[in-house]
Amino acid sequence: MRVLVLGGGGREHTICYSLSKSPKLEKLFCIPGNGGISEIAETIENISMTDFDNIIKFCKENKIDLVIPGPEEPLVKGLKDSLNKEGIKVFGPDTIGALLEGSKSFAKEIMSKAGIPTAKFEVFDEPSKAKAYIEKKGAPIVVKADGLCAGKGVFVCETKEEAIKAIEKIMEEKIFGEAGNKVVIEEKLVGEEASYIVITDGYNFKALPTSQDHKRLLDNDEGPNTGGMGAYSPTPLIDKELKEKIEEKIIKPTLKILEKEGHPYVGFLYAGLMIVNKEPYVLEFNCRLGDPEAQAILPRVENDFLEIIEMALEKNLNKIDLKEKSESAVCVVMASKGYPGKYEKGKKIEGLEKASQIPGVLIFHAGTKKINNEFYTNGGRVLGVTALDKNIPLAIEKAYKAVSMIYFEGAHYRKDIGKKAFKYLAT
């Protein structure tokens, strides 16, 4: 098969790495790709991921059999609908399915209809009404911009004043543009966060290995939110009993209602969860793999990744027995100085070859560029250093050994990725 992956981050490098091991793969392309991806796929930097006309043209010229989008934006903007009209297969949901991530109010409506456990909420399209509701409800409370905000549209407010300011920023100052035309205001849930990601053909699904992300910039979950500073898999937080609850109360009802409404959901379905007293509640849905969760999850999947996707597109996912390796995985993100704010690019990266020679270490590139066979920083999150070993403590040790061998000016990373697991193992 000739496959085109869309995206240029660590998640997309991991997807390309997993696809590259398949005997079914004939040729791999990536738009726009990055330095690391360029070593296993032909990268195309002059086409935008939302320029569907040129993507269609590229697919036809290069006889592409399948397009796999990494990020959410192309899907929310109608990638699948546009390409399917031209007879090009896309592994991902249609525009309606992608609204699970593209519109928080849509996702909440779906959850309400299906009886899916989530925080109590209200939706507002007028700032005055939103502020009046906050005055009435009090704090703590969570304010979310309705549309896509690159992971930055959620404000967890401990006081009414903070919540009012969040409304002003989102709806009046329009810091997220059109994404802030509506807000969702919901109760604050207190518990433990986890990610549960499945592959689905619209009717059947297979759960990928469990994982837990580390969103905050600094150790001990302090500092600002980021796209993710690391992840580990599996998480002992999700035991067999909780897994069953997640699938019965969340995954199955979500797929069933979308099918009932005429939009069977095909692709990766990501439930961002809050576990409260051993009960799962949905914080958000995403219509793609997590990043950096993918870097910890996909290397633990034993099956031919391309074959799984093929079976899902053929509505035959029930015929696959998805197997995960017994090894644990830990991914530590190395970021540029200043991330998630302003950061510099063009810093030379050293030590990659030496670090990648450690058995069980995989280095996934996110914000990198390859120039004359050398790698330079080209983004906020630069690398995802993943290590596999027989348990979480050994994987942590190995990941940080690899991280210590890599250098670029201003490199920042958390020192406690994966340590959350110890808390659950002790209980």
C-alpha positions as CSV (number, residue, x, y, z in Angstrom):
1,M,0.0,0.0,0.0
2,R,1.0,3.6,-0.7
3,V,0.2,5.6,2.4
4,L,0.2,9.4,3.2
5,V,0.4,10.6,6.8
6,L,-0.6,14.1,7.6
7,G,1.2,16.0,10.4
8,G,4.7,16.8,11.6
9,G,4.9,16.1,15.3
10,G,6.0,13.2,17.5
11,R,2.7,11.5,17.1
12,E,3.1,11.4,13.4
13,H,6.7,10.2,13.6
14,T,5.4,7.3,15.8
15,I,2.6,6.5,13.3
16,C,5.2,6.5,10.5
17,Y,7.5,4.3,12.5
18,S,4.7,1.8,13.2
19,L,3.6,1.8,9.5
20,S,7.1,1.4,8.3
21,K,7.4,-2.1,9.9
22,S,4.5,-3.4,7.9
23,P,5.2,-5.8,5.0
24,K,2.0,-4.4,3.4
25,L,3.6,-0.9,3.0
26,E,5.0,-0.1,-0.4
27,K,5.7,3.6,0.0
28,L,5.3,6.1,2.8
29,F,4.7,9.9,2.4
30,C,4.2,12.6,5.0
31,I,2.9,16.2,4.8
32,P,4.8,18.1,6.1
33,G,6.8,15.7,8.2
34,N,9.9,16.6,10.3
35,G,13.6,15.7,10.5
36,G,13.1,12.3,12.0
37,I,10.2,11.4,9.7
38,S,12.3,12.3,6.6
39,E,14.5,9.2,7.4
40,I,11.6,6.8,6.9
41,A,9.1,8.6,4.6
42,E,9.2,11.0,1.7
43,T,8.3,14.4,3.3
44,I,6.4,17.2,1.4
45,E,6.7,20.6,3.1
46,N,5.0,22.8,0.5
47,I,1.4,21.5,1.0
48,S,-0.7,22.6,3.9
49,M,-2.6,19.9,5.8
50,T,-5.8,21.8,5.2
51,D,-5.2,22.5,1.5
52,F,-7.5,19.6,0.4
53,D,-7.4,20.4,-3.3
54,N,-3.6,20.0,-3.4
55,I,-3.7,17.0,-1.1
56,I,-6.2,15.4,-3.6
57,K,-3.9,16.3,-6.5
58,F,-0.9,14.8,-4.7
59,C,-2.8,11.6,-3.8
60,K,-3.8,11.1,-7.5
61,E,-0.4,11.8,-8.8
62,N,1.3,9.5,-6.3
63,K,-1.4,6.7,-6.4
64,I,-2.0,7.0,-2.7
65,D,-4.2,4.2,-1.3
66,L,-4.8,5.6,2.2
67,V,-4.5,8.9,4.0
68,I,-3.9,8.8,7.8
69,P,-4.3,12.3,9.5
70,G,-2.4,12.7,12.7
71,P,-3.8,16.0,14.1
72,E,-7.5,17.0,14.5
73,E,-7.7,20.2,12.4
74,P,-7.9,18.5,8.9
75,L,-10.6,16.2,10.2
76,V,-12.7,18.9,11.8
77,K,-12.4,20.9,8.5
78,G,-13.8,18.0,6.4
79,L,-10.7,16.1,5.2
80,K,-12.5,12.7,5.0
81,D,-15.6,14.1,3.3
82,S,-13.5,15.9,0.6
83,L,-11.2,13.0,-0.1
84,N,-13.9,10.3,0.0
85,K,-15.7,12.1,-2.8
86,E,-12.6,11.6,-4.9
87,G,-12.4,7.9,-4.0
88,I,-9.5,8.3,-1.6
89,K,-9.6,6.4,1.6
90,V,-9.1,8.3,4.9
91,F,-8.6,6.7,8.3
92,G,-10.5,9.1,10.5
93,P,-14.1,10.3,11.3
94,D,-16.2,12.5,9.0
95,T,-16.9,16.1,9.8
96,I,-19.7,15.3,12.2
97,G,-17.7,12.6,14.1
98,A,-14.7,15.0,14.3
99,L,-17.0,17.6,16.0
100,L,-16.5,15.5,19.2
101,E,-13.3,17.4,19.4
102,G,-14.1,20.3,17.2
103,S,-17.0,21.5,19.4
104,K,-17.2,21.0,23.1
105,S,-20.9,21.8,23.1
106,F,-21.6,19.2,20.4
107,A,-19.6,16.6,22.5
108,K,-21.6,17.5,25.6
109,E,-24.9,17.1,23.7
110,I,-23.8,13.7,22.4
111,M,-22.9,12.7,26.0
112,S,-26.2,13.9,27.3
113,K,-28.2,12.0,24.7
114,A,-26.2,8.8,25.3
115,G,-26.2,9.1,29.1
116,I,-22.4,9.2,29.2
117,P,-20.9,10.3,32.6
118,T,-19.4,13.8,32.4
119,A,-19.4,16.9,34.5
120,K,-22.7,18.9,34.8
121,F,-22.6,21.8,32.3
122,E,-24.3,24.7,30.5
123,V,-23.5,26.2,27.1
124,F,-23.6,30.0,26.5
125,D,-23.2,32.2,23.4
126,E,-23.6,35.5,25.2
127,P,-20.9,36.7,27.7
128,S,-23.5,38.5,30.0
129,K,-25.4,35.2,30.5
130,A,-22.3,33.3,31.1
131,K,-21.1,35.7,33.7
132,A,-24.5,35.7,35.4
133,Y,-24.4,31.9,35.6
134,I,-20.9,32.0,37.2
135,E,-22.2,34.5,39.8
136,K,-25.0,32.1,40.6
137,K,-23.0,28.9,40.6
138,G,-19.8,30.1,42.3
139,A,-16.4,28.4,42.1
140,P,-14.4,26.3,41.6
141,I,-15.7,26.0,38.0
142,V,-14.3,25.2,34.6
143,V,-14.7,27.4,31.5
144,K,-14.0,26.0,28.1
145,A,-13.9,27.7,24.7
146,D,-16.2,25.7,22.4
147,G,-13.9,25.3,19.4
148,L,-10.3,24.1,18.7
149,C,-7.7,26.1,20.6
150,A,-4.6,23.9,20.3
151,G,-5.2,22.5,23.8
152,K,-5.2,26.0,25.4
153,G,-9.0,26.7,25.6
154,V,-9.7,25.3,29.1
155,F,-9.6,27.4,32.2
156,V,-9.9,25.7,35.6
157,C,-11.0,28.6,37.8
158,E,-10.7,28.4,41.6
159,T,-12.6,31.7,42.1
160,K,-15.6,33.5,40.5
161,E,-13.2,36.4,39.5
162,E,-11.0,34.0,37.6
163,A,-14.0,32.5,35.8
164,I,-15.3,36.0,34.8
165,K,-11.9,36.9,33.5
166,A,-11.8,33.6,31.4
167,I,-15.2,34.6,29.9
168,E,-13.8,38.0,29.0
169,K,-10.7,36.6,27.4
170,I,-12.6,33.9,25.4
171,M,-15.8,35.7,24.4
172,E,-14.9,39.5,24.5
173,E,-11.2,39.7,23.8
174,K,-11.5,36.7,21.4
175,I,-8.0,35.3,22.3
176,F,-9.0,32.1,20.4
177,G,-10.9,33.9,17.6
178,E,-14.1,32.1,16.4
179,A,-13.4,29.2,18.7
180,G,-14.6,31.4,21.5
181,N,-18.1,32.3,20.1
182,K,-19.5,29.8,22.6
183,V,-18.4,28.6,25.9
184,V,-19.1,25.5,28.0
185,I,-19.1,26.0,31.7
186,E,-19.0,22.9,33.9
187,E,-18.4,21.7,37.4
188,K,-14.9,20.9,38.4
189,L,-14.3,17.2,38.8
190,V,-11.5,16.2,41.3
191,G,-9.7,12.9,40.7
192,E,-7.0,11.3,38.5
193,E,-6.8,12.0,34.8
194,A,-6.2,9.1,32.3
195,S,-6.3,8.6,28.5
196,Y,-8.3,5.8,26.9
197,I,-7.9,5.4,23.2
198,V,-9.6,2.9,20.9
199,I,-9.5,2.1,17.2
200,T,-13.0,1.7,15.8
201,D,-14.6,0.8,12.5
202,G,-17.8,2.5,13.5
203,Y,-19.4,-0.7,15.0
204,N,-16.6,-2.7,16.6
205,F,-13.6,-1.3,18.5
206,K,-10.3,-2.4,19.9
207,A,-8.7,-0.7,22.9
208,L,-5.1,0.4,22.6
209,P,-2.8,0.0,25.6
210,T,-3.7,2.3,28.4
211,S,-1.7,5.4,29.2
212,Q,-1.3,8.5,31.3
213,D,-0.2,11.9,30.0
214,H,1.7,14.6,32.0
215,K,0.2,18.0,30.9
216,R,2.0,20.4,33.1
217,L,5.4,21.9,32.2
218,L,7.1,21.3,35.6
219,D,7.6,18.4,38.0
220,N,4.8,17.5,40.4
221,D,2.2,18.8,37.9
222,E,3.1,22.4,38.5
223,G,3.4,25.2,35.9
224,P,1.3,26.0,32.9
225,N,-0.5,23.4,30.7
226,T,1.3,22.2,27.7
227,G,0.6,19.8,24.8
228,G,2.1,17.1,27.0
229,M,5.5,16.6,28.6
230,G,5.6,12.9,28.6
231,A,3.5,9.7,29.0
232,Y,3.8,6.2,30.2
233,S,1.9,2.9,29.4
234,P,0.3,0.9,30.8
235,T,-1.2,2.8,33.7
236,P,-2.1,0.8,36.8
237,L,-4.8,3.4,37.4
238,I,-7.0,1.6,34.8
239,D,-7.5,-2.0,36.1
240,K,-9.7,-4.6,34.5
241,E,-12.8,-3.4,36.4
242,L,-12.4,0.2,35.4
243,K,-11.6,-0.8,31.8
244,E,-15.0,-2.6,31.6
245,K,-16.7,0.5,33.1
246,I,-15.1,2.8,30.5
247,E,-16.0,0.6,27.6
248,E,-19.6,-0.1,28.8
249,K,-20.5,3.5,30.0
250,I,-18.5,5.6,27.5
251,I,-17.0,3.9,24.4
252,K,-20.0,1.7,23.4
253,P,-22.7,4.4,24.0
254,T,-20.7,7.0,22.0
255,L,-20.3,4.7,19.0
256,K,-23.9,3.6,19.2
257,I,-25.3,7.1,19.2
258,L,-23.1,8.3,16.3
259,E,-24.1,5.3,14.3
260,K,-27.8,5.9,15.1
261,E,-27.4,9.5,13.9
262,G,-26.0,8.3,10.6
263,H,-22.4,9.0,11.2
264,P,-20.6,5.8,12.2
265,Y,-17.3,6.9,13.7
266,V,-14.2,5.4,12.0
267,G,-10.7,6.1,13.3
268,F,-9.1,6.8,16.7
269,L,-11.4,7.8,19.5
270,Y,-9.7,9.3,22.5
271,A,-11.5,9.7,25.7
272,G,-9.8,12.1,28.2
273,L,-11.1,10.9,31.5
274,M,-11.2,11.9,35.1
275,I,-11.4,9.0,37.5
276,V,-13.5,9.9,40.6
277,N,-13.8,7.3,43.3
278,K,-13.1,4.5,40.7
279,E,-15.8,5.9,38.3
280,P,-14.9,7.3,34.9
281,Y,-16.1,10.7,33.7
282,V,-15.4,12.2,30.2
283,L,-13.5,15.5,30.4
284,E,-13.1,15.7,26.6
285,F,-13.1,13.6,23.4
286,N,-10.4,13.8,20.8
287,C,-10.7,12.5,17.2
288,R,-7.1,11.3,16.9
289,L,-4.3,9.7,18.8
290,G,-2.9,11.6,21.8
291,D,0.6,13.2,21.7
292,P,2.7,12.1,23.5
293,E,0.5,9.1,24.5
294,A,1.1,7.7,21.0
295,Q,4.8,7.5,21.6
296,A,4.2,5.3,24.6
297,I,1.3,3.3,23.2
298,L,2.1,2.3,19.6
299,P,5.5,0.8,20.3
300,R,3.7,-1.6,22.7
301,V,1.3,-2.9,20.0
302,E,2.4,-6.2,18.6
303,N,0.1,-6.4,15.6
304,D,0.9,-5.1,12.1
305,F,-0.4,-1.5,12.5
306,L,-1.3,-1.0,8.9
307,E,-3.3,-4.3,8.9
308,I,-5.3,-3.0,11.9
309,I,-6.2,0.2,10.0
310,E,-7.1,-1.8,6.9
311,M,-9.4,-4.1,8.8
312,A,-11.1,-1.1,10.5
313,L,-11.7,0.5,7.1
314,E,-13.2,-2.8,5.9
315,K,-15.5,-2.9,9.0
316,N,-13.7,-6.1,10.0
317,L,-12.1,-5.0,13.3
318,N,-13.8,-7.8,15.2
319,K,-11.6,-10.3,13.3
320,I,-8.4,-8.8,14.9
321,D,-7.0,-9.9,18.2
322,L,-5.1,-6.7,19.3
323,K,-2.1,-7.8,21.3
324,E,0.1,-5.6,23.5
325,K,3.7,-6.3,24.6
326,S,4.3,-7.2,28.2
327,E,6.9,-4.5,28.3
328,S,6.1,-1.0,29.8
329,A,6.9,2.2,27.9
330,V,7.9,5.7,29.2
331,C,8.2,8.7,26.9
332,V,10.0,11.8,28.1
333,V,9.5,15.0,26.0
334,M,12.5,17.3,25.5
335,A,11.2,20.8,24.8
336,S,12.8,24.1,23.7
337,K,13.5,26.8,26.3
338,G,10.5,29.0,26.7
339,Y,7.9,26.4,25.7
340,P,4.8,26.6,25.9
341,G,5.4,30.3,25.3
342,K,7.9,31.9,22.9
343,Y,10.9,29.7,22.0
344,E,13.9,29.9,19.8
345,K,14.5,27.5,16.8
346,G,17.7,26.4,15.1
347,K,19.6,24.8,18.0
348,K,21.8,21.9,17.0
349,I,20.8,18.6,18.5
350,E,23.7,16.3,19.6
351,G,23.8,12.8,21.0
352,L,20.8,11.3,19.1
353,E,22.8,8.4,17.6
354,K,24.4,7.4,20.8
355,A,21.1,7.5,22.8
356,S,19.2,5.5,20.1
357,Q,21.8,2.7,20.4
358,I,20.5,1.8,23.9
359,P,18.4,-1.4,23.5
360,G,14.7,-0.6,23.8
361,V,15.1,3.2,23.2
362,L,13.1,4.9,20.4
363,I,13.6,8.6,19.7
364,F,10.6,10.2,18.1
365,H,11.1,13.6,16.5
366,A,8.5,16.4,17.0
367,G,10.0,19.9,16.3
368,T,13.1,19.0,14.3
369,K,14.6,19.9,11.0
370,K,17.3,17.9,9.1
371,I,20.0,20.0,7.4
372,N,23.1,18.4,5.9
373,N,22.5,15.2,7.8
374,E,22.4,17.1,11.2
375,F,19.3,17.8,13.3
376,Y,18.2,21.2,14.6
377,T,15.3,22.3,16.8
378,N,12.3,23.5,14.9
379,G,9.4,23.6,17.4
380,G,8.3,23.8,21.1
381,R,8.3,20.1,21.8
382,V,11.5,18.8,20.1
383,L,11.8,15.1,20.9
384,G,9.9,12.3,22.5
385,V,12.5,9.9,24.1
386,T,10.7,6.5,24.6
387,A,12.1,3.5,26.4
388,L,10.7,0.0,26.7
389,D,11.6,-2.3,29.5
390,K,10.0,-5.1,31.6
391,N,8.4,-2.7,34.1
392,I,7.8,1.0,34.6
393,P,10.8,1.7,37.0
394,L,13.2,0.2,34.5
395,A,11.7,2.0,31.6
396,I,11.9,5.3,33.5
397,E,15.6,4.7,34.3
398,K,16.3,3.8,30.6
399,A,14.4,6.8,29.2
400,Y,16.3,9.2,31.4
401,K,19.6,7.6,30.6
402,A,18.9,8.3,26.9
403,V,17.7,11.8,27.7
404,S,21.0,12.5,29.5
405,M,23.0,11.7,26.3
406,I,21.1,14.2,24.2
407,Y,21.9,17.9,24.2
408,F,20.6,21.1,22.6
409,E,20.8,24.6,24.0
410,G,18.0,25.4,26.4
411,A,16.6,21.8,26.5
412,H,13.9,21.4,29.1
413,Y,12.2,18.2,30.4
414,R,10.4,17.0,33.4
415,K,12.3,14.7,35.8
416,D,9.3,12.8,37.1
417,I,7.6,11.2,34.0
418,G,6.0,7.9,34.9
419,K,6.3,8.2,38.7
420,K,2.6,8.7,39.0
421,A,2.4,4.9,38.4
422,F,4.0,4.2,41.7
423,K,1.1,5.7,43.6
424,Y,-1.4,3.3,41.9
425,L,0.9,0.3,42.3
426,A,1.1,1.0,46.0
427,T,-2.7,1.1,46.5
